[in-house]
Every structure is written in C-alpha cells, then in structure tokens.
Amino acid sequence: MTPQHPGLVLVNGRVLTVDPRFTTAAAVAVGDGRILAVGRDADVRALAGPATRVIDLHGRTVLPGINDSHLHGAAYGLSRPPFALDLGHPAVRSIADIVAAVRTAASAAPPGAWIIGFGWDPGYLAECVDDPRRLPHRRDLDEAAPGHPVCLTDFSAHQVWVNSAALRAAGVGRGTPAPAGGVIVVDADGEPSGLLREAAQHLVQARIATPGAAVRRAAIERVVGELHSRGITSYTEPGLGPGGDETPLGGLGSANWAAYRALAADGALHARVSALYLPAPMSGSAADVAEGLAQLGPETGGTPDPRRLRMIGVKIFGDGVPPNRTAWMGEPYCGGGHGALCVAGDDAGLRVAELHEMVRLAHAAGFQVGVHVTGDRAIDAAVDAFLAAGAAHPRADARHYVIHGDFVSAGSLARLAEHGYGINMNPAIKWTISDVMDEIVGAERSAYQWPVRSAFDAGVAVCASSDAPVTLPDWRQGVAAMLLRESKASGRTSGPDQRVGLAEAIRAYTTNPARQDFAEDWKGTVEAGKVADLCVLDRDLTTIDPHELPEAEVDLTIFDGRIVFER
C-alpha cells in the first residue's frame, strides 16, 4: 500500500454515518487507522490502489463501531465459564437446574473449594414463577454441595444466594446485624435464608480468593474478542478501584484496573476503554471517597494511549435496584417499603447530605461523576448533588450523569438537560424484567421504567448500554427493546409511549456515548478524520423488522483501521 491509497474500501453498502443529519452514504475508505473518505461508490472506489482491499457489501449496513457505555468488562469476563458457572436464562430455567449445576461443579472441585456462579434471575426460575413467595434458600444448595461453600450472584449483581457453609465462613448466623446499606434476608424461623442483598453481599464475597493477574488479563482479552464479534469497539468500565476490591472475584477492584493498564502498555488492548474510578464501596462515605481519590495518581491512573484506555471519571453507588426493592422510591413498593440510599448515614437526611459530599469531592477533584441511582427519590438526590457541586466549584462542561435512572422524574430530566448532564439507560434490562416489575411497583410505574422517549424529548443526551454481566453485551437487542418496549417473558408491551425511533436508538449506542467519553471530536460517527472503528451488519438496518433485529449478524468489525472480526 502506498501512502496515498487506503488500505481498505467498503463499497455498495448503506453507510449510516450517524452525523447530525443522520446522513447515509454508499462507501467508505480507511487508512492509517482513520476514515479517509465517505461518499458515493464511484468517488470512494476511485481512491483504491493496487494493494487496497475492496469489499463489496451488497447492500449491507455500515455503522460506527458500537460503544457499550456501561459494561463491566472485567467482571463480565470473570463471571463466565471457565471462571464461574453460567446461571443465566436460558442456561438454567429452575432452581432444580441450578442445584444440578452446583452438584456437578462440586463433584469435580477439591474439598472445601468455593463454587462460584453468576446470573440467576428469580423471574425466570420455574419454582419462583409458579409461586412468587418461593425464593431461593440456602437449603437448596446445602444438599448439592455439603463440603463446599457456594456463592451465586444474581443477574443484577446486587444479591447473592449462598449455602450454609458460606454463611459459616462469613460468620453470619441468627441475629447477625446487616451492615449499613445491606439486607440479610431471614426465613420464617428467623434464620438467614441464604440471600444477602446490597452491602451484605460483601460479608461472603470478602472470603473468596481473588484471581491472579494472568487470569484477569485472559478474562479481559476473552471479553474484547467477544465484543468484536458483536461489533463493539468501545466501552465504559463503570467502576474500578479500591471500592470494588470486595466485589465478586474483585470484579470491580483495583487489580482489574492494573490488568487493563498492563494490557495497554503491552499494546494488547484492542478496544477503546473509558473507566470510572470506584473510590468507595456500596454503603460508602465521603471519607471513603477522599481516601480513594488520594490513592489515584499518575503512577496508578496514567495510561500510554488515552484513546485506548483512560480513567475518565468517578463512580458512586447511590442506591440499590428495584427488583430487590432497594432502590429509593417516593411511593412505596407493592407490599410496602421505599428502599433507601446505600451511603453512610443513620437516616434519610444524613444519607442525602453524605451523597452530596461524595459528589462534591469527586467534582472538585476535576472528575466527571457517574452516580448509580435507580429510584426516583435517589435520582432527584443525585441531580441535586450535581447542581450543588457545580455551584460550589464552577466548572464548564463537567458532563456528570445518572447511571441507570430507571424511574427518573420529568423534573430531573429537565435539570439534566439544562446543565448538559446525561443519563445512561439499560433497555435490555427493561426487556428482561418488565413482567416482574409489574408485581413489584405496579403496572403503571413498571410501564414508565426507563423513560427513554421522555429523556430524548427533554433534550438529554441518552446513552444505552448492556450493564453486562447483567445482560449480554448485545446492542441489537437493546435497540430492538427501545423500538418495541416488549417483554422477554410474555411479549407484552410495556410503556409504548416511551418507544423511540431508529436514529435515536443508534445514537444512544454511538454518538451520545462518544460525548459521554468527551470523545465526539474523534469517534462515534462515520466521517472523514474520525478513527476507523466500524461495524458491518449482514442486512439493511433501516428496513428490518425490529423483532428480527436481534438475529442480525455482525459480518465485519474494524478497529483502528484493522479487521478484527470477520464472519
């Protein structure tokens, strides 16, 4: 290849540039890691030289490389085989299936070894569906693995199901007080049932040995390869740091940030990763944030190529999740309770003040701040904290954002838009849990959950993401969920007034995440001068039935000008 010719030309396609006018083109030329030209077939084809590879797309769709803007990459890798049991639906469909999987794993493990699994969801376990009062219990696991402690994390990563051996290892018994922001579920006899929620999970998780550096690197590399097969070239690691050291297998811990930095230093990180630093654990405090920020310096936060890896902001856990009734809600859940903020403080007022100080510290240190908040009261508190921090320490274009934002109010959406703040939503989780949520918050509130249409209409730069390992990193399912608002379990429509159009859904996985990354000048669209990160689908995305979209195949993924996946 001579310098004046591109290395790769794609012709006869439907190129969705995702520029401000959502322009379409027919061809694109790539060279030296950049997009060189986008336009008509004849014009772009004419740029090819003798060594240029020319691919006829036969009408297939070209998109910017997909950006999954909230994906726990390292934790997702460690939560999958061969590192842990896959307990997600449809791999398992019942408590009996899980018990069988645990029994098989225990029979092959050394005596006393921990049995680890991820992904179970009571909304898809036959026994729980048949009787909503039936919850997983420690006794289900005791018979399957009497000589092994067992810790199974649910799909949301906000709850674990453990056996009696694991409870003994953690010193949890009758009358053990739950840590602040945590729940130890007890059965009718007053004994721990084996379900530990939010901060209480760490009582057991802290007892599990964490993997070494080589295993962490291998898990990340495996994930990046999978992401390439899905057309994903960028993602946000939403929380790595000392606050995550006691999460399952240290999935959100400092050791995974070190693994990313080592991969980047070796030139072996083949994705664009923006990370949020996690200075404080769930149920943490402003003192934890201050201590964690003090540990972050050039020797721990710096990277050789910020377009491959950079620590862009700070993650703070504000509340829990609605399926566990731990999101902080204004109106009570069906059956009672409002949830709460999961930060330090003995009452709601003190916890709100603590959240404000946590956000202020991160903002004052110059970071973008992403706050995990799902209940409407928690979201309002987080937005109030953003505005207070900005008033105390004025800074242009901070781009703070609400993470998840399940039940964000119209008022909070308006304030986010007014100040240029964002929201990161999870349409595939909506697809997964909408039927279950009817029973937890009632049909009307359930239909509103993740009000994507309202957020776009308010002028908020909406990002959409998988939250893997909560759902698979499948943007096609996410786009379909935004277009359809249907339930995975029943097919029932939930909140049709919150549907969005194709252009908005695609922007939520491309241009808007680029803005969240402060990178809109160099990625997120198919335009000359941008990095050559592209995704090619096997059909015309603009004419496809949304129900068929999850079946569309990624034929080609291009990262930094190189083909990294070809079907």
C-alpha positions, 0 to 999 in steps of 0.5 A: 500500500502506498501512502496515498491509497487506503488500505481498505474500501467498503463499497455498495453498502448503506453507510449510516454515518450517524452525523447530525443529519443522520446522513447515509452514504454508499462507501467508505475508505480507511487508512492509517487507522482513520476514515479517509473518505465517505461518499458515493461508490464511484468517488470512494472506489476511485481512491483504491490502489493496487494493494487496497482491499475492496469489499463489496457489501451488497447492500449491507449496513455500515455503522460506527463501531458500537460503544457499550457505555456501561459494561463491566468488562472485567467482571463480565469476563470473570463471571463466565465459564471457565471462571464461574458457572453460567446461571443465566436464562436460558442456561438454567430455567429452575432452581432444580437446574441450578442445584444440578449445576452446583452438584456437578461443579462440586463433584469435580472441585477439591474439598472445601473449594468455593463454587462460584456462579453468576446470573440467576434471575428469580423471574425466570426460575420455574419454582419462583414463577409458579409461586412468587413467595418461593425464593431461593434458600440456602437449603437448596444448595446445602444438599448439592454441595455439603463440603463446599461453600457456594456463592451465586450472584444474581443477574443484577449483581446486587444479591447473592444466594449462598449455602450454609457453609458460606454463611459459616465462613462469613460468620453470619448466623441468627441475629447477625446485624446487616451492615449499613446499606445491606439486607440479610434476608431471614426465613420464617424461623428467623434464620438467614435464608441464604440471600444477602442483598446490597452491602451484605453481599460483601460479608461472603464475597470478602472470603473468596480468593481473588484471581491472579493477574494472568487470569484477569488479563485472559478474562479481559482479552476473552471479553474484547474478542467477544465484543468484536464479534458483536461489533463493539469497539468501545466501552465504559468500565463503570467502576474500578478501584479500591471500592470494588476490591470486595466485589465478586472475584474483585470484579470491580477492584483495583487489580482489574484496573492494573490488568487493563493498564498492563494490557495497554502498555503491552499494546494488547488492548484492542478496544477503546476503554473509558473507566470510572474510578470506584473510590468507595464501596456500596454503603460508602462515605465521603471519607471513603471517597477522599481516601480513594481519590488520594490513592489515584495518581499518575503512577496508578491512573496514567495510561500510554494511549488515552484513546485506548484506555483512560480513567475518565471519571468517578463512580458512586453507588447511590442506591440499590435496584428495584427488583430487590426493592432497594432502590429509593422510591417516593411511593412505596413498593407493592407490599410496602417499603421505599428502599433507601440510599446505600451511603453512610448515614443513620437516616434519610437526611444524613444519607442525602447530605453524605451523597452530596459530599461524595459528589462534591469531592469527586467534582472538585477533584476535576472528575466527571461523576457517574452516580448509580441511582435507580429510584426516583427519590435517589435520582432527584438526590443525585441531580441535586448533588450535581447542581450543588457541586457545580455551584460550589466549584464552577466548572464548564462542561463537567458532563456528570450523569445518572447511571441507570435512572430507571424511574427518573422524574420529568423534573430531573430530566429537565435539570439534566438537560439544562446543565448538559448532564446525561443519563445512561439507560439499560433497555435490555434490562427493561426487556428482561424484567418488565413482567416482574416489575409489574408485581413489584411497583405496579403496572403503571410505574413498571410501564414508565421504567426507563423513560427513554422517549421522555429523556430524548424529548427533554433534550438529554443526551441518552446513552444505552448500554448492556450493564453486562454481566447483567445482560449480554453485551448485545446492542441489537437487542437493546435497540430492538427493546427501545423500538418495541418496549416488549417483554422477554417473558410474555411479549407484552408491551410495556410503556409504548409511549416511551418507544423511540425511533431508529436514529435515536436508538443508534445514537444512544449506542454511538454518538451520545456515548462518544460525548459521554467519553468527551470523545465526539471530536474523534469517534462515534460517527462515520466521517472523514478524520474520525478513527476507523472503528466500524461495524458491518451488519449482514442486512439493511438496518433501516428496513428490518423488522425490529423483532428480527433485529436481534438475529442480525449478524455482525459480518465485519468489525474494524478497529483502528483501521484493522479487521478484527472480526470477520464472519 
